[in-house]
Amino acid sequence: METSNKKAVLAYIRKNPGCTATAVANEVFGKWRWSGWIFARNDINALCDEGLVSERFYRGISVFYPVEVKEEA
């Protein structure tokens, strides 16, 4: 049983900046899967901790944006 798919979650957020955890869960884990939102949220939190995704609040709803990673010379 797949419980983590950070690469797909990050790819979806990069493709759809400003998306919600529900949108990520529906796309990556499938609408039919009730646990998908939990898995998506866990992956998003891990990506936020790693500095790859930022969480913002818009009218009380969490939305997620990719963080531009600058490579050091």
Secondary structure, DSSP 8 states (H G I E B T S, - for coil): -----HHHHHHHHHHSTTB-HHHHHHHHT-TT-TTHHHHHHHHHHHHHHHTSEEEEEETTEEEEEE-------
